[in-house]
Amino acid sequence: MNALYDTIGLKYAELRKPDARIARQIHAALGDARSVLNVGAGTGSYEPDDREVIAVEPSAEMSAQRKPGMAKVVQAVAEALPFPDRSFDAAMASLTIHHWSDPAKGCAEMRRVTRGPIVFMTFDAAAPAFWLTDYLPGLIRLDEAIMPPIEKYAEWLGPVEISPIPIPQDCTDGFLAAYWKRPAAYLDARIRRGSSSFWKIGDISEPLARLERDLKDGTWERKYGHLMERETLDCGYRLVRTI
């Protein structure tokens, strides 16, 4: 399959190590489900290891980076899940829906094959942005264009609970906001490769040069130094769970 992450997913597993604190929140939302479908599973981030899991992933590159002993992977897309109705106790999808060609159809498919809760880790583009968008305002436009509005989940799945996912100051998962308290990390091209946003936004050499200058001369600290007192930050990530 010609999947986006066949191109951008090289060494993805090294950069995107699931954070245990976020994992606990996701796993709690799965309730007592014994069988779980992970849609858009990538390298397996946030899959519970104490339940029967089947992973769905379109990218061969991403699947190849899964560790030995992880869940079985089926190469497929969310919009056409190759399973009978009501096959799983629960289903999950972590930071993936914005890559789907038809999110409504993908959600309908997850609802079809799932008996119990459906859990999404996603991003609310309407939430207040964190400081990186002051340097890269294009991130806001990008998120608004690709992230489903948070109210769509209830439309597609039925009643849902929505909870914030606080991002720890030392988050181990290298998604876009993981380094909110480590600003110099965004200057590292290797770290930027862990976020699809940086692949999509285009040339950011000038904004990154400005960030580097601001870090050196103290401008960043004067503007955002108050964040250094925080242990977590709400950067717009949300847990969506059907009820």
Sequence and secondary structure as in RCSB ss.txt:
>XXXX:A:sequence
MNALYDTIGLKYAELRKPDARIARQIHAALGDARSVLNVGAGTGSYEPDDREVIAVEPSAEMSAQRKPGMAKVVQ
AVAEALPFPDRSFDAAMASLTIHHWSDPAKGCAEMRRVTRGPIVFMTFDAAAPAFWLTDYLPGLIRLDEAIMPPI
EKYAEWLGPVEISPIPIPQDCTDGFLAAYWKRPAAYLDARIRRGSSSFWKIGDISEPLARLERDLKDGTWERKYG
HLMERETLDCGYRLVRTI
>XXXX:A:secstr
   HHHHH TTHHHHB   HHHHHHHHHHTTT SEEEEET TT TT  SSSEEEEE S HHHHHTS TT  EEE 
  GGG  S TT BSEEEEES GGG S HHHHHHHHHHHBSS EEEEEE TTS   THHHH THHHHHHHHHS  T
THHHHHHSSEEEEE  EETT SB SGGGGTT GGGGG HHHHTT HHHHHS   HHHHHHHHHHHHHTHHHHHHG
GGGG SEE  SEEEEEE 
